Amino acid sequence: MHGKWFGTPKALGITWFTTWYSTVVLVGLVLFDEFVGVKPLMTKLTASTGLGLFTDPVVVNIVVPMILMNGPIAILVYLLKKFYKPDGARDWMLSFFTGFFVVFIVLTIVGTFMRGQGMHLMWPWDPHMIRIE
């Protein structure tokens, strides 16, 4: 007997939505990390508001990164409930596995081919990329 990958009527749509959502969010987070960064953003917020809370190490090193990592998952769950109405555990498992798989692939590609010296983003064909052999 063969298994059926998309075992429910909504599974294919949920998989495609999760694939595109995860890709867009992850690319956005990588670009945010490269061009803005959590610590510089929190320093600017402290300077503009005068609240020392934004430079508290617990907030900067734990709270904000947890929000940036778990917030998109909560938004994905909300969007799936609103637009796709998953039928059960199988649809949810397929969605979360798809999200994990997309994150694995995108981060592997970015980390392997698009990170240069100091982990800065660079195109793979950039002549300034330093190769250590």
C-alpha positions in Angstrom: 0.0 0.0 0.0 1.3 3.4 -0.9 1.0 6.5 1.3 -0.8 9.6 -0.1 1.1 12.8 0.5 -1.8 15.2 0.1 -4.4 13.2 1.9 -7.0 15.8 2.4 -8.7 18.1 -0.2 -7.2 21.3 1.3 -3.7 19.9 1.7 -2.2 21.1 -1.6 -3.5 24.7 -1.1 -2.2 24.7 2.5 1.2 23.4 1.3 1.6 26.1 -1.4 0.4 28.9 0.9 2.9 27.8 3.6 5.7 27.5 1.1 5.3 31.0 -0.2 4.5 32.5 3.2 7.6 30.9 4.8 9.9 31.9 1.9 8.8 35.6 1.9 8.9 35.9 5.7 12.3 34.2 5.9 13.8 36.3 3.2 12.4 39.4 4.9 13.9 38.3 8.3 17.3 37.7 6.6 17.2 41.1 5.0 16.1 42.7 8.3 19.1 41.1 10.1 21.5 42.4 7.4 20.3 45.9 6.9 18.6 46.9 10.2 19.4 44.4 13.0 17.8 44.0 16.4 20.4 45.8 18.5 20.8 48.9 16.3 17.0 49.2 16.1 16.6 48.9 19.8 19.4 51.5 20.4 17.5 53.9 18.0 14.3 53.3 19.9 16.0 54.0 23.2 17.4 57.3 21.8 14.1 58.4 20.4 11.9 57.5 23.3 14.3 57.7 26.3 13.1 54.4 27.6 15.9 52.2 28.9 13.7 49.1 28.5 14.8 48.9 24.8 18.4 48.4 25.8 17.7 45.9 28.5 19.8 42.7 27.6 16.8 40.4 28.3 14.6 42.4 25.9 17.3 42.8 23.2 18.8 39.2 23.4 15.7 37.2 24.3 12.3 38.8 24.0 12.7 40.5 20.6 14.3 37.6 18.9 11.6 35.2 20.3 8.9 37.6 18.9 10.7 37.7 15.5 11.0 33.9 15.4 7.6 32.9 16.8 5.4 35.8 15.6 5.4 34.6 12.0 4.3 31.2 13.1 1.4 32.6 15.0 0.5 34.7 12.0 0.7 31.6 9.8 -1.7 29.8 12.1 -4.1 32.7 12.0 -4.0 33.0 8.2 -4.5 29.3 7.7 -7.5 29.2 10.1 -9.0 32.2 8.4 -8.5 31.3 4.7 -8.0 27.5 4.5 -9.8 26.2 7.6 -7.6 23.0 8.0 -9.7 19.9 8.6 -7.5 18.3 11.2 -4.1 17.3 12.5 -3.0 16.0 9.1 -3.4 19.5 7.5 -1.6 21.2 10.4 1.3 18.7 10.4 1.7 19.1 6.6 1.7 22.9 7.1 4.3 22.9 9.9 6.5 20.3 8.1 6.4 22.4 4.9 7.3 25.5 6.8 10.2 23.7 8.5 11.4 22.2 5.2 11.3 25.6 3.5 13.2 27.3 6.3 15.8 24.5 6.2 16.3 24.9 2.4 16.3 28.7 2.3 18.7 29.0 5.3 21.0 26.4 3.8 21.2 28.2 0.5 21.7 31.6 2.1 24.2 30.3 4.6 26.2 28.4 2.1 26.2 30.6 -1.0 25.3 34.1 0.1 27.3 34.8 3.3 30.7 36.4 3.0 33.3 37.6 5.5 31.7 38.5 8.9 28.5 36.7 7.7 27.4 39.7 5.6 25.1 39.0 2.7 26.9 38.8 -0.7 26.0 37.5 -4.1 27.8 34.2 -4.9 29.4 35.8 -7.9 30.6 38.9 -6.0 34.3 39.4 -6.6 34.7 40.8 -3.1 33.7 37.5 -1.5 36.8 36.1 0.2 37.3 32.4 -0.1 39.3 30.5 2.5 40.8 27.4 1.1 
